[in-house]
Amino acid sequence: MKNNIIKIIILLLSLSIIPGCSKGDDNTVSEAAEKVVDAMFTAPNPKLFTSETATVIGEGISEKEQSEQKEEIEKNWEDLLGKYFEMGRLEYFISTYGQQFLFEADSEEKEIYVKEIELVDQTDTSETVLVKYMDGEKEKEEKIYFQYDQGGLIRDVYPLRN
């Protein structure tokens, strides 16, 4: 009888712990989303963006130098975030929204950084976060949507514009 009571207590305790481990129940931003947001909203960051790689070839940098810098930046993105993305999706992200805020900060010669990240919505295959960040002297907000595959890898990331 005593052994059965102990087994029941252990079972109940283990069942109460399991729901806290699921992705959607803890109301916290995932590690993947947090890392991606930090990369998107921290500038200047010459490891992830330089204006030389975004300029027309011949304007202050040779084609070879530009290609080498671009490869180095792509490698840095891969090292930083590659494990969070589906195969081939990191490259798409970098070419679309990944460097958008870094480019804007660079072109306006200002610093940006994350102040706070809040979870807005989360399902088994998506997450929306509210990013509060400093853009020079101004505090701004941006909602970022993350779509995940069944394995938990990022399939897509993009800002939700009003």
Backbone bond lengths (Angstrom), bond angles and torsions (degrees), N, CA, C in turn:
res aa  C-N    CA-C-N  psi(-1)  N-CA   C-N-CA  omega(-1)  CA-C   N-CA-C  phi
1 M - - - 1.453 - - 1.530 110.85 -
2 K 1.338 115.31 -46.14 1.462 120.72 -179.09 1.531 110.38 -63.19
3 N 1.344 117.02 -39.17 1.458 120.87 178.20 1.527 111.27 -64.94
4 N 1.318 118.08 -37.55 1.462 121.29 178.34 1.522 111.42 -65.64
5 I 1.308 117.99 -39.70 1.463 122.12 178.33 1.528 109.52 -63.70
6 I 1.317 116.99 -43.64 1.470 120.98 179.00 1.531 109.98 -62.44
7 K 1.335 116.94 -42.98 1.470 120.55 178.67 1.518 111.21 -62.25
8 I 1.317 116.84 -41.56 1.471 120.80 178.85 1.523 110.65 -64.21
9 I 1.312 117.44 -43.03 1.470 121.32 178.72 1.525 110.04 -62.11
10 I 1.323 117.54 -45.33 1.468 121.00 178.86 1.525 110.47 -62.19
11 L 1.321 117.23 -43.35 1.459 121.34 178.48 1.526 111.06 -61.05
12 L 1.318 117.42 -46.37 1.465 120.79 179.55 1.528 111.62 -63.68
13 L 1.305 116.98 -41.44 1.466 120.08 177.53 1.521 111.27 -63.60
14 S 1.316 117.70 -42.84 1.464 120.07 -179.80 1.523 110.81 -66.78
15 L 1.321 118.27 -37.08 1.466 120.98 177.71 1.520 111.85 -67.70
16 S 1.314 117.76 -31.66 1.463 119.91 179.38 1.515 111.56 -75.59
17 I 1.319 118.04 -22.00 1.464 121.70 179.11 1.520 110.80 -82.83
18 I 1.304 119.28 -37.96 1.457 123.71 -173.61 1.520 113.51 -57.44
19 P 1.335 122.10 -46.02 1.466 119.75 -179.55 1.520 113.28 -59.67
20 G 1.293 119.11 -30.20 1.459 121.34 178.83 1.509 113.03 -69.30
21 C 1.318 117.68 -13.65 1.451 121.60 -178.65 1.521 112.90 -90.05
22 S 1.313 118.25 -14.72 1.455 119.12 -176.75 1.522 110.97 -74.47
23 K 1.345 116.10 154.17 1.458 122.54 -173.32 1.521 113.17 -60.13
24 G 1.324 118.42 -41.64 1.449 120.65 -171.52 1.519 115.97 -89.09
25 D 1.319 119.16 -4.92 1.453 119.81 -172.74 1.519 115.43 -96.52
26 D 1.296 118.89 -13.50 1.460 118.86 -171.73 1.530 114.03 -95.01
27 N 1.334 118.10 -5.17 1.466 122.33 176.70 1.522 113.65 56.40
28 T 1.318 117.15 32.64 1.449 120.87 175.03 1.518 109.37 -120.32
29 V 1.302 115.33 152.55 1.456 121.59 177.63 1.525 108.22 -69.73
30 S 1.313 116.77 136.71 1.464 120.49 -179.95 1.527 110.29 -66.05
31 E 1.316 114.95 157.79 1.464 120.79 177.92 1.524 110.47 -60.53
32 A 1.329 116.98 -42.33 1.461 121.15 -179.37 1.527 110.99 -59.57
33 A 1.324 116.96 -48.87 1.465 120.72 -179.66 1.522 110.99 -63.01
34 E 1.310 116.81 -41.37 1.461 120.48 179.86 1.528 111.22 -61.81
35 K 1.319 117.59 -44.29 1.472 121.65 -179.63 1.525 110.93 -65.59
36 V 1.330 116.39 -42.43 1.463 120.35 -179.94 1.524 110.24 -64.27
37 V 1.316 117.30 -45.73 1.469 121.52 179.80 1.532 110.50 -60.90
38 D 1.322 117.13 -44.29 1.470 119.71 178.24 1.525 111.39 -58.52
39 A 1.334 116.79 -41.61 1.463 120.40 179.29 1.524 111.39 -67.15
40 M 1.325 117.34 -40.32 1.467 122.19 -177.81 1.526 113.17 -69.46
41 F 1.335 116.86 -31.19 1.459 121.16 -169.64 1.524 113.54 -118.37
42 T 1.321 117.72 29.10 1.462 120.23 176.59 1.521 108.15 -127.50
43 A 1.319 116.11 109.79 1.463 121.36 -178.21 1.522 109.08 -148.48
44 P 1.318 118.00 149.45 1.457 124.30 5.36 1.521 111.87 -73.45
45 N 1.323 114.36 148.74 1.453 121.78 177.27 1.534 107.92 -146.61
46 P 1.329 117.01 85.57 1.467 120.37 -176.01 1.532 114.05 -63.40
47 K 1.325 117.79 -13.50 1.466 119.49 176.17 1.526 111.03 -74.35
48 L 1.345 116.85 -25.16 1.462 120.70 -177.42 1.525 114.15 -113.30
49 F 1.336 117.56 -14.29 1.461 119.81 178.74 1.528 110.24 -160.52
50 T 1.333 115.65 133.55 1.460 121.30 169.05 1.518 107.53 -134.52
51 S 1.295 115.56 144.89 1.464 119.09 -179.56 1.529 111.05 -65.56
52 E 1.338 117.79 -24.76 1.457 120.76 179.68 1.526 111.84 -62.14
53 T 1.322 117.15 -35.16 1.462 119.24 -179.46 1.523 111.79 -78.67
54 A 1.320 117.00 -13.00 1.462 121.13 -179.78 1.526 112.11 -101.42
55 T 1.329 117.32 -4.52 1.462 120.01 -177.95 1.514 111.30 -91.99
56 V 1.313 115.05 168.21 1.454 121.63 177.47 1.527 108.39 -70.55
57 I 1.319 115.74 137.51 1.465 120.80 179.25 1.525 108.64 -58.45
58 G 1.320 115.88 135.84 1.460 121.42 178.73 1.513 112.89 101.50
59 E 1.325 117.37 -12.24 1.451 120.31 178.36 1.518 109.33 -94.64
60 G 1.345 116.47 76.38 1.453 121.25 175.30 1.514 115.04 90.45
61 I 1.319 118.43 -4.50 1.460 120.94 -178.58 1.530 108.87 -150.61
62 S 1.324 115.86 140.07 1.460 119.84 -179.79 1.526 110.56 -76.40
63 E 1.315 115.10 162.87 1.459 120.31 179.58 1.527 110.31 -61.84
64 K 1.327 116.77 -39.72 1.467 121.02 179.72 1.530 110.77 -64.58
65 E 1.334 116.69 -46.12 1.472 120.37 179.17 1.521 110.97 -62.57
66 Q 1.319 115.99 -42.18 1.460 119.97 179.84 1.530 110.62 -63.45
67 S 1.315 116.51 -42.87 1.459 120.94 179.10 1.525 110.78 -63.60
68 E 1.321 117.83 -42.52 1.469 121.69 178.62 1.527 111.38 -63.92
69 Q 1.339 116.93 -43.33 1.464 120.67 178.55 1.520 110.70 -64.42
70 K 1.323 116.76 -41.47 1.461 120.78 -179.97 1.531 110.43 -63.15
71 E 1.319 117.49 -43.38 1.465 121.38 177.93 1.523 110.86 -62.49
72 E 1.327 117.20 -40.81 1.466 121.30 179.17 1.529 110.54 -64.59
73 I 1.322 117.29 -42.55 1.462 121.30 178.85 1.527 110.42 -64.88
74 E 1.328 117.74 -42.51 1.467 120.94 177.89 1.530 110.63 -61.94
75 K 1.319 117.36 -39.48 1.462 121.79 177.63 1.530 110.05 -64.41
76 N 1.334 117.11 -41.36 1.461 120.29 178.57 1.526 111.81 -62.61
77 W 1.345 117.01 -41.64 1.463 120.87 176.05 1.523 109.71 -61.79
78 E 1.329 116.66 -45.14 1.462 121.10 -179.66 1.526 110.68 -60.70
79 D 1.328 116.59 -45.58 1.470 120.21 179.68 1.527 111.58 -62.30
80 L 1.327 116.25 -38.96 1.456 121.27 -176.79 1.523 113.29 -76.92
81 L 1.343 116.61 -43.19 1.468 120.01 -170.15 1.525 115.85 -126.00
82 G 1.299 118.22 -5.10 1.460 121.35 -173.65 1.515 114.85 -54.07
83 K 1.323 117.60 -37.21 1.463 120.37 -176.84 1.530 113.01 -69.21
84 Y 1.323 117.41 -13.94 1.466 120.79 -178.38 1.536 113.30 -93.04
85 F 1.344 118.08 -11.26 1.464 121.99 -172.92 1.521 112.29 -109.42
86 E 1.351 115.21 148.17 1.463 121.79 168.89 1.525 108.52 -60.23
87 M 1.316 116.51 156.25 1.462 121.80 177.90 1.528 110.81 -54.17
88 G 1.330 116.94 126.24 1.455 122.84 176.92 1.517 115.17 83.14
89 R 1.308 118.98 -11.53 1.464 120.68 -175.57 1.527 113.14 -83.47
90 L 1.332 117.82 -24.47 1.465 119.89 176.84 1.526 109.95 -64.11
91 E 1.322 117.36 -43.37 1.462 121.40 179.46 1.527 111.10 -60.09
92 Y 1.330 115.80 -42.51 1.464 120.12 177.68 1.527 110.41 -62.86
93 F 1.319 116.25 -45.33 1.469 121.21 179.10 1.526 111.12 -58.76
94 I 1.321 117.78 -46.70 1.469 121.31 -179.33 1.525 110.10 -60.93
95 S 1.317 116.71 -41.76 1.471 120.31 -176.54 1.526 113.39 -75.68
96 T 1.327 117.63 -14.10 1.469 119.34 -179.55 1.528 110.71 -107.42
97 Y 1.326 117.42 -79.20 1.466 120.63 -173.21 1.519 114.86 -105.68
98 G 1.319 117.77 -16.00 1.459 121.15 -173.60 1.514 114.73 -57.14
99 Q 1.320 116.27 -39.38 1.465 120.20 -177.40 1.525 113.27 -104.77
100 Q 1.310 117.59 3.71 1.465 121.69 -175.61 1.529 112.37 -55.35
101 F 1.322 117.21 -51.99 1.460 120.60 -176.94 1.531 111.03 -73.28
102 L 1.331 116.54 -31.36 1.467 120.67 176.39 1.522 110.04 -66.26
103 F 1.335 116.52 -41.43 1.459 121.57 178.11 1.527 110.93 -62.77
104 E 1.333 116.36 -46.87 1.469 120.41 179.95 1.524 111.29 -61.20
105 A 1.324 117.30 -43.03 1.467 120.97 179.19 1.517 110.38 -63.83
106 D 1.328 117.00 -42.14 1.462 121.00 -179.96 1.525 111.30 -65.36
107 S 1.329 116.79 -45.78 1.465 120.01 -177.20 1.524 112.14 -67.23
108 E 1.328 117.23 -27.50 1.462 121.10 178.24 1.530 112.06 -98.95
109 E 1.344 115.88 3.96 1.467 123.34 178.27 1.530 112.44 50.14
110 K 1.334 114.44 54.39 1.456 119.18 178.06 1.516 110.33 -134.85
111 E 1.307 115.40 165.23 1.449 122.23 179.61 1.523 109.23 -96.52
112 I 1.323 116.20 141.89 1.457 120.97 170.81 1.527 108.26 -129.43
113 Y 1.317 115.08 147.75 1.465 119.76 176.12 1.522 109.75 -159.83
114 V 1.324 114.56 154.63 1.461 122.11 -177.81 1.520 109.58 -78.25
115 K 1.323 115.64 131.55 1.464 121.19 172.35 1.523 110.66 -96.40
116 E 1.344 116.14 -40.99 1.456 120.25 -174.48 1.526 109.89 -159.67
117 I 1.327 115.46 146.16 1.463 121.94 174.74 1.519 107.28 -126.35
118 E 1.334 116.01 126.16 1.465 121.00 179.80 1.517 109.45 -120.85
119 L 1.313 115.92 141.62 1.451 121.43 174.42 1.524 108.85 -77.98
120 V 1.325 116.61 126.27 1.454 122.12 178.28 1.519 109.97 -98.59
121 D 1.338 116.13 -46.57 1.456 121.22 -177.40 1.517 108.44 -153.51
122 Q 1.335 116.10 146.59 1.456 119.87 -179.74 1.521 109.95 -150.67
123 T 1.338 115.46 133.32 1.464 122.18 173.10 1.526 106.79 -125.69
124 D 1.307 116.49 -173.04 1.466 119.65 177.62 1.525 112.48 -67.23
125 T 1.344 117.36 -24.43 1.463 120.00 -176.60 1.529 114.43 -125.57
126 S 1.324 117.63 12.80 1.462 119.19 177.95 1.523 110.97 -154.97
127 E 1.304 113.23 164.70 1.461 120.91 179.92 1.521 107.62 -156.40
128 T 1.309 116.97 135.10 1.455 121.78 173.84 1.518 107.21 -120.39
129 V 1.326 115.57 130.07 1.456 120.27 -179.37 1.521 109.47 -123.24
130 L 1.311 115.47 148.83 1.457 122.44 173.96 1.520 106.96 -101.37
131 V 1.320 115.76 121.09 1.457 121.43 -179.79 1.524 108.25 -104.40
132 K 1.315 115.80 121.10 1.462 121.36 172.30 1.521 105.64 -102.95
133 Y 1.333 114.88 121.95 1.457 118.47 -175.08 1.520 111.45 -140.39
134 M 1.315 114.36 157.36 1.453 120.46 175.59 1.519 107.78 -91.37
135 D 1.314 115.52 129.90 1.458 123.34 178.13 1.519 105.41 -119.65
136 G 1.333 115.69 91.25 1.455 119.51 -170.68 1.514 108.06 67.24
137 E 1.312 117.28 -119.66 1.462 122.59 -179.87 1.526 113.03 -95.63
138 K 1.345 116.66 -5.58 1.462 120.73 -175.80 1.522 111.19 -101.81
139 E 1.335 115.42 139.53 1.461 119.50 171.91 1.521 107.40 -88.78
140 K 1.329 115.75 132.07 1.461 121.63 -179.86 1.515 109.64 -129.79
141 E 1.334 115.22 167.39 1.458 122.34 177.61 1.515 109.41 -130.98
142 E 1.307 115.08 148.48 1.459 121.21 177.27 1.530 107.66 -149.62
143 K 1.333 116.68 132.37 1.466 120.40 173.50 1.524 107.78 -91.36
144 I 1.330 115.32 132.75 1.461 121.25 179.86 1.522 108.36 -121.12
145 Y 1.328 115.60 130.60 1.458 122.71 -179.02 1.526 109.39 -102.65
146 F 1.322 116.43 134.26 1.458 123.64 177.25 1.523 108.08 -119.95
147 Q 1.320 116.68 130.45 1.462 121.63 173.73 1.526 107.05 -113.36
148 Y 1.342 116.03 133.60 1.463 122.30 -177.34 1.525 110.69 -115.38
149 D 1.337 115.29 153.43 1.462 119.20 172.01 1.524 108.71 -84.85
150 Q 1.319 116.95 -179.06 1.464 120.63 -177.64 1.524 112.86 -65.20
151 G 1.327 116.85 -21.28 1.461 121.20 178.33 1.515 113.51 -87.87
152 G 1.341 117.29 -0.76 1.457 121.20 179.32 1.521 114.49 88.42
153 L 1.332 117.55 6.97 1.466 120.70 177.60 1.528 109.78 -87.65
154 I 1.315 115.93 148.76 1.466 121.08 -178.60 1.523 109.56 -70.60
155 R 1.320 114.33 129.15 1.460 121.76 175.72 1.532 109.69 -100.08
156 D 1.334 116.47 -36.77 1.464 119.96 -177.04 1.518 110.09 -155.07
157 V 1.323 115.76 149.51 1.470 123.66 177.15 1.511 106.96 -141.70
158 Y 1.338 116.36 132.19 1.458 118.52 174.50 1.521 110.77 -161.61
159 P 1.346 115.48 152.54 1.472 119.70 176.33 1.520 110.41 -71.34
160 L 1.326 116.09 144.03 1.458 121.91 174.20 1.513 107.34 -98.34
161 R 1.297 115.60 107.72 1.463 120.23 -177.03 1.517 109.93 -94.75
162 N 1.320 116.01 142.82 1.474 120.94 178.84 1.493 111.18 -79.59
